Amino acid sequence: MPVSSNPIAAGLAVRGCGVAHAHEARTIYSGLIAALFLGIPFVLTRRVVAPQKPSWLRALAYRKAARVVAISQAVADRLSETYPDIGTQIVVDACATLTSDTEAAAAICSKYSGKTLIGNVGALDDSHKGQSTIIEAAHLTTDRHPNWQFLICGSGPDERRYREQIGDLANIELVGWVENVGDYLAAFDVFVYPSRHEALGSALLDAMQFGLPIVASSVGGIPDIVKDGENGRLVDSGNADDLVSAIEELLESPDSLARMRQRNRRRAQDFSVAKMADAYESVYRATH
């Protein structure tokens, strides 16, 4: 049922429930209210790896939670640093189970006929997603690899900055916000994800579902998903030369690329909605 957008209203709205579940931000205080005033146990999921400013109220919410869940080992490690007295378990997010239209994906490939499509999906926010590294890579490879085409799907605060950085480069395009993300993932040959920090990187799970070899920054929870040399390559964040070298190594070995595609399709099955739901059901049952 709809409730007012404030922690108190949300906390009291769970009256009669067996367990409440809070996902960061202000909802942790809703969970605390449910526990203190209604006696309802609550599960708290931490979804970010960035450190938070000290807060006695937030610390109280974490300590009152019946279970604390992290979405990656990196998040769990951060929680252990901040709240060493709190036990944490990991439940990884699920793939978005995106679908694709064969004709639409083929149309994207046809538009860039003869090109190797190197794609990225994410908010255009360089402080987080680091797409300026992709643009630097495009500058480095415009003559070196004329058959490479970089495509960045998404919108965000750094779009104007990125367009200025791209200038008149023809080998990279800001596609903008797209509803048919699956069609682009189906068209890409390689997925690049040069984030500067990342709790997990759910877009990586979607890329794996489509069997895409991945080149990503070795930060946060990304190494939980991408195993260097197995289903992709890990590179230093912000290093365009490393990004280019890793893409080159992948594309120079078709057999290795094919194996990575197979591994990622299989591994994506470990991140199904059903498996995530089962994991959370076990967490809920353990609160009683």
N, C-alpha and C positions, 0 to 999 in steps of 0.2 A: 504494500500500500504506500502511496506517496506521503512523505513527511516533510516538515520544514527543514531547510538546509542549515542545520546547526547540530553540533554534537549531542546536545541534551535531548532534542527531539528524537534523533536517531537512536540514542541509547535507550530511551524509554519505549521506543516503538517495538523493541524485541520482547516485550513482556509476554510471557507464556511460552517462549522458545526454550529449547533444550540447550542450545549453545549459540553464541554470537560469533561472528567472524569479522575482524577489522583488517583493512589493508592500508596501513600507513596514514600519513597526513592527519586530518582532524578525526578520522574515524577511530583512531586508537583511544581517544577520549570518550567516544561513544561506547566502546567496549568496556572501558573503566567504569563508566556510569552503570552499565548493565550489571557488572560484577558487584559494585559497591551497594547499589540501591535495590537491585532486583535479585541478586544472588545467582545470576546467570553466568556460567563460565564462558570466557571468550578466548578465541584463538586470534593471535596477532601475526600477520604476515609482513615481513620486511622485504621491500622490493627495490631498495636503492642501496648503493654501496658507499655513497658520499657520506663523510662524517656530518653529524648534526650538532648544533649548538647545545651546550649543557642545559638541561631543563629538569627540575625535580619532579614536575608533573608527568613529563614523558617517561622518566625513569620509573615512577610509581606505576604507570600503565604497563610498562614492560614486565615489571615484577609481579603485578597482579594477574597477568595473562596466564590462563591455564596451560597454554602451549604457545611457543614462539617458533615461527617457521621462517626460513630463509629460502630465497629462490635460487641461490647458488652458493658454492663454497666460499666465494669471495665475500658475499653478504654475511654468511655465518661467521667468517673470521672477523669481520668488522664488528659484529654484535658481541663476539667474545672479548674483543678489545674494550668495547664500551661498557658491557655488562657481563663481567667475567663470572658472576654468580648465577647466570641464567642459562639453562640448557636450551639448545637450539637444534631443530631438525630441518632437513632440506626437502622441499617439494618443488621440483622444477616446473616451470610453466609448460603449457602445451602448444603444439602447432595450431595455427589459426584455421587449419584445414581449408585453405583457399582453393578455389576451383579455377580452371582456365578454359577458355574457348579455343579450340584448335584453329579455327579460321582467324580469330583475332590475333593469336600468337603468331600465326604465319604471316599476317599482314604487317606486324611489327618487324619480323625478320626480313620481309620483302622490302620494307622502307629503307632498311640498311643492308641491302643485298651485297654479299661478298665481305661483309664486316664481321669481325669477332666482337660480340656484344658483351661488354663488361659493365655490370649493373650494380646499382645501390638503391636501397629503399630506406627512407628515414626522414625525420624532420630536418629541415635545413637550418641547423643550429651547430655552428662550428665548435663551440665550446664543449659540446657533447658528442656529436656524431662525426666531426672532423672531416667533412667532405672537401675542405680546401686542399687536403692531401691528394684527393682524387684529381682535382683540377691541376695541381702541380704535376702529377703523373701524366696528365694529358699534354701539358706543355713539354714534358721530357720526351714524349713518344710520338709527337705529331709527325716527325720525319722518320724516326727510327722504326715505328710500326704503323705505317699508314693504313693498315687494315683493321686497326683497333678502333672501336667506337665506345666511348663511355656514356652511359645513360644514368642520370640521377633522378629518381622519382621521389616527390615529396614537396612540401611547402614549409615555409618557416621564416624566422626573422632575418636570416642571412641571405635571402634570395638576391637582393640587389647587390650586395657585396660580392656574391659568387658570380653574378653576371658581369660585373666589372672585372673580376679576376679572370674570367674566361675570355673576355674581349672578342676577338674575331676567330678564335679557335673553331675549327670545323669538326674536330674529333671528339667533342664532348657536348652534351645537351642536357639542360635542365628541363625535364619532361613536365614538371609541375605535379600537382596533386592528381592522382589517378584512382578511380574506383576499382578498376580491373587489375589490381596488383598481380593476381595470379597469371594473367596473360603475359605480363612483362617478365615474371620469373620463369615462365615456360619458354620465353624467347631468349633469355640471357644464356651466355656460355660460361661465364664466371661471375661470382658474386663477391663484391668487395665491401668491407665494413671497417673503415679506419677510425673507429671511435676513440675518443680520448679517455673516456671512462665509461663503464657499463656494468650494471649489476648482473645482467645475463645476455641481453641482446636477442629479444624474441624474434626479430626479423631473420636471424640465423636459422631458427627452427623452420621457418617457412621456406627459406632457401634450400634447406636440407630435404624438405618434403618434395621439392622439385628436382632433387638430385644434383644440385649445383655445387661444384667445387668452390671452396671459399678461401679468400685471402682476407684476414682480419687482424686487428691489433691485438697484441697479447696483453690485454688489460682486464681487470675485474673478473667477471664470470665467464668471459669469452673462452678461455682455455678449458672450461668445463664442457664446452660444446665442440670446439675445433681442436682436434689433435694434430699437431704439426707433422706433416708428411703422411698422415693417414687419410683424413677427409678434407684436407685443406692445408693452408700455410699460415703461420703466425708471424707477424712482423712488428717492429717497433712503432709505436704510435707517433704519427706526425712525420714519418720518414718516407718521403715519396720515392726515393731511390730503392729502398727496401721493398716497397709496394710493387714497383715496376719489375724488379728482379724476381719476386715471387710469382707474379703473373707470367713472366717469361718462362720460368721453370715449369709451371703447370702446363702451359700451352705447347712446350717443346716435347712433352711426353704424352702422346695420345693414349697409350696404354694405361699409364698412371692416372690420367684424367678420367678414363672410363671406369677404373676401379674406384676412384673417389666418388663418382656419381652413384655407383651401386651401393657403396658403404653409406652414403648420406641418405639414400632412399630407405635403406634398411634401418639406419639409426633413427630416422625421423619417427619410426613406429614406436620407439621408446618414449616419445613425447606426445602421445595421443591424449585426447581429452578424457577418454575412459580411464587411462592410467593415472592421470592427474586427479580425477574425481575419486578413484579408489584410494589414492594416497591420502587425500583430504578426509575421506570417510573414516579412515583408520585414525587420523588425528582427532576427529570429532569424537569417535568412540572412546579414545583414550582420555578425554576430558572428564568422563563420568566415573 
